[in-house]
């Protein structure tokens, strides 16, 4: 397997997920690491209704936003690898000892057919590789609702996802402490609904991690690298 990986790296060398610079390793290039909008200890958590708590290493802006849009809408599934590694490190720092199971926020059947992959599942799988475990399918989306990105109002976003998720019949959630992975957290409406669904199915606790958070309005923009998360 190592030999195969070396051949693949030679044919398809790893690139920085933000500037696309060719690298000799999977990760973030030094130039991007200095300027990316890293979250800090006090700004890297989103807390919301129903006990929602979500951590992320980055804010959803600039090159981070462009990278996630390429992953989500432009077929660049390879970006899940380095982004998933960032997620793993963030989760280990924020939630060490707080979860024993990893799952993801699933896309609906229509979008899965259109994209050919579920970006949140790829992120969860990439994160789990760092821990030498596999994520479990504990949620399914039972319909195709309008995209959350097209709804600016938080109440509309909550209504849009209400009842859209369920726990599959064979899934084991009773008493589990779950880490829920997704790509982006803005208002937190989707994650809140998924957390509610998992807890109603018997989960003992649910914490969430995404690649990026929407920046709080009161938070000034600018480089957050000085005290924030690092890839190294």
C-alpha positions as CSV (number, residue, x, y, z in Angstrom):
1,X,0.0,0.0,0.0
2,X,2.9,2.4,0.8
3,X,4.4,1.7,-2.7
4,X,1.0,2.4,-4.3
5,X,0.7,5.6,-2.3
6,X,4.2,6.7,-3.5
7,X,3.2,6.1,-7.1
8,X,0.0,8.0,-6.8
9,X,1.8,10.9,-5.2
10,X,4.2,10.9,-8.2
11,X,1.4,10.9,-10.7
12,X,-1.0,13.2,-8.7
13,X,1.2,15.2,-6.3
14,X,-0.5,16.7,-3.3
15,X,-1.5,20.3,-3.5
16,X,-2.4,23.0,-1.0
17,X,-6.2,22.9,-0.8
18,X,-6.3,26.7,-0.8
19,X,-3.8,28.0,-3.4
20,X,-3.2,24.7,-5.3
21,X,0.6,24.9,-4.9
22,X,2.2,21.5,-5.4
23,X,3.6,20.1,-2.1
24,X,5.8,17.2,-1.1
25,X,3.2,16.3,1.6
26,X,-0.5,16.4,2.2
27,X,-1.4,19.6,4.0
28,X,-1.3,23.4,3.8
29,X,1.5,25.3,2.2
30,X,3.6,27.6,4.4
31,X,2.4,30.8,2.6
32,X,-1.3,30.0,3.2
33,X,-0.7,28.9,6.8
34,X,0.4,32.4,7.5
35,X,-2.6,34.2,6.1
36,X,-5.6,31.9,6.5
37,X,-8.4,33.0,8.7
38,X,-7.7,30.6,11.6
39,X,-10.2,30.6,14.5
40,X,-8.9,31.2,18.0
41,X,-9.7,29.6,21.3
42,X,-12.6,32.0,22.0
43,X,-13.9,32.3,18.5
44,X,-13.6,28.7,17.3
45,X,-16.8,27.5,18.8
46,X,-20.4,28.0,17.7
47,X,-23.0,27.4,20.4
48,X,-26.7,27.2,19.6
49,X,-30.1,25.9,20.5
50,X,-30.6,22.4,21.7
51,X,-27.1,22.2,23.2
52,X,-25.4,22.6,19.9
53,X,-21.6,23.0,20.1
54,X,-19.5,23.1,17.0
55,X,-15.8,23.6,16.6
56,X,-13.9,24.5,13.4
57,X,-10.2,25.4,12.6
58,X,-11.1,28.1,10.1
59,X,-13.5,30.9,9.3
60,X,-15.6,30.5,6.1
61,X,-14.2,33.3,4.0
62,X,-11.6,34.1,1.3
63,X,-9.6,31.1,0.1
64,X,-11.3,28.8,2.7
65,X,-14.7,29.6,1.2
66,X,-13.4,29.0,-2.3
67,X,-11.9,25.7,-1.4
68,X,-15.1,24.4,0.2
69,X,-17.1,25.5,-2.8
70,X,-14.8,23.6,-5.0
71,X,-15.2,20.5,-2.9
72,X,-18.9,20.9,-2.7
73,X,-19.9,22.0,-6.1
74,X,-17.0,21.5,-8.6
75,X,-16.1,17.9,-8.2
76,X,-12.8,18.4,-6.3
77,X,-13.3,15.6,-3.9
78,X,-9.5,15.3,-3.3
79,X,-9.8,18.4,-1.1
80,X,-11.5,16.3,1.5
81,X,-8.1,14.8,2.4
82,X,-6.2,17.9,3.7
83,X,-9.4,19.5,5.0
84,X,-10.3,16.3,6.9
85,X,-6.9,16.3,8.5
86,X,-7.6,19.9,9.8
87,X,-10.9,18.7,11.1
88,X,-9.3,15.8,12.9
89,X,-6.7,18.0,14.6
90,X,-9.4,20.5,15.7
91,X,-11.6,17.8,17.1
92,X,-8.8,16.2,19.0
93,X,-7.9,19.6,20.5
94,X,-11.4,20.7,21.3
95,X,-13.2,17.4,22.2
96,X,-10.5,15.0,23.4
97,X,-12.2,12.2,25.4
98,X,-15.7,13.4,24.6
99,X,-16.6,11.1,21.7
100,X,-16.4,7.4,20.9
101,X,-18.1,7.4,17.5
102,X,-17.8,9.5,14.4
103,X,-20.6,10.2,11.9
104,X,-21.5,12.9,9.3
105,X,-24.3,15.0,8.1
106,X,-25.6,13.2,4.9
107,X,-26.6,14.9,1.7
108,X,-30.0,14.0,0.1
109,X,-30.4,11.4,-2.6
110,X,-30.8,13.9,-5.4
111,X,-27.6,15.8,-4.5
112,X,-25.7,12.6,-4.0
113,X,-26.6,11.5,-7.6
114,X,-25.6,14.9,-9.0
115,X,-22.3,15.2,-7.2
116,X,-21.4,11.5,-7.1
117,X,-20.1,11.8,-3.6
118,X,-21.1,13.1,-0.1
119,X,-18.6,15.7,0.8
120,X,-19.3,15.5,4.6
121,X,-18.7,11.7,4.5
122,X,-15.4,12.2,2.7
123,X,-14.4,14.7,5.4
124,X,-15.4,12.3,8.1
125,X,-13.4,9.5,6.5
126,X,-10.4,11.6,6.1
127,X,-10.5,12.7,9.7
128,X,-11.0,9.2,10.9
129,X,-7.9,8.0,9.0
130,X,-5.8,10.1,11.4
131,X,-7.3,8.0,14.3
132,X,-7.2,4.7,12.4
133,X,-11.0,4.2,12.7
134,X,-13.9,4.4,10.4
135,X,-17.0,6.7,10.6
136,X,-20.4,5.1,11.0
137,X,-23.6,5.9,9.1
138,X,-25.9,7.0,11.9
139,X,-28.0,9.5,9.9
140,X,-29.9,9.5,6.6
141,X,-31.5,12.4,4.8
142,X,-35.1,11.4,3.9
143,X,-35.8,14.0,1.3
144,X,-34.4,16.8,-0.9
145,X,-35.1,20.3,0.4
146,X,-33.9,23.6,-1.0
147,X,-30.2,24.4,-0.4
148,X,-29.6,26.2,3.0
149,X,-27.2,28.6,1.2
150,X,-30.2,30.1,-0.6
151,X,-31.9,31.0,2.7
152,X,-30.6,34.1,4.5
153,X,-33.1,34.1,7.4
154,X,-32.2,31.8,10.3
155,X,-35.9,30.9,11.0
156,X,-36.3,29.9,7.3
157,X,-33.2,27.7,7.6
158,X,-34.5,25.9,10.7
159,X,-37.9,25.3,9.0
160,X,-36.1,24.1,5.9
161,X,-34.4,21.2,7.7
162,X,-37.0,20.3,10.2
163,X,-37.8,16.5,10.0
164,X,-35.4,16.0,7.1
165,X,-33.1,13.6,9.0
166,X,-33.6,10.1,10.5
167,X,-31.5,7.4,12.1
168,X,-31.3,4.3,9.9
169,X,-33.1,1.2,11.2
170,X,-29.9,-0.8,11.8
171,X,-27.8,2.1,13.3
172,X,-26.7,1.8,16.9
173,X,-27.0,5.2,18.7
174,X,-28.1,4.3,22.2
175,X,-25.6,5.6,24.7
176,X,-23.1,6.6,22.1
177,X,-21.0,9.8,22.4
178,X,-20.9,11.1,18.9
179,X,-18.7,13.4,16.9
180,X,-20.8,14.8,14.0
181,X,-18.8,16.1,11.0
182,X,-20.0,18.5,8.3
183,X,-18.3,21.0,5.9
184,X,-19.5,24.4,7.1
185,X,-21.4,25.8,10.1
186,X,-23.1,29.2,9.5
187,X,-26.4,29.5,11.5
188,X,-26.1,26.0,12.8
189,X,-29.6,25.0,11.7
190,X,-28.7,21.8,10.0
191,X,-26.4,20.6,12.7
192,X,-29.0,21.5,15.4
193,X,-31.6,19.3,13.6
194,X,-29.1,16.4,13.3
195,X,-28.1,16.7,16.9
196,X,-31.8,16.6,17.9
197,X,-32.4,13.5,15.8
198,X,-29.4,11.6,17.2
199,X,-30.3,12.5,20.8
200,X,-33.9,11.5,20.3
201,X,-32.6,8.1,19.1
202,X,-30.7,7.6,22.4
203,X,-27.3,9.2,21.8
204,X,-25.7,10.2,25.1
205,X,-24.1,13.3,23.7
206,X,-23.2,14.9,20.4
207,X,-20.5,17.4,19.6
208,X,-19.9,18.8,16.1
209,X,-16.9,19.8,14.0
210,X,-16.7,21.4,10.6
211,X,-13.9,22.7,8.4
212,X,-15.1,26.2,8.7
213,X,-17.4,28.5,10.7
214,X,-19.2,31.6,9.7
215,X,-17.5,34.5,11.4
216,X,-19.5,36.1,14.1
217,X,-20.6,39.6,13.1
218,X,-18.9,41.3,16.0
219,X,-15.6,39.5,15.2
220,X,-13.2,41.8,13.2
221,X,-11.9,40.4,10.0
222,X,-8.2,39.9,9.5
223,X,-5.4,37.3,9.9
224,X,-6.1,35.0,12.8
225,X,-3.0,32.9,12.4
226,X,-1.1,34.3,15.3
227,X,-3.0,32.4,18.0
228,X,-5.1,30.1,15.9
229,X,-5.0,26.5,14.7
230,X,-2.0,25.3,12.7
231,X,-1.7,22.4,10.3
232,X,1.9,21.4,11.3
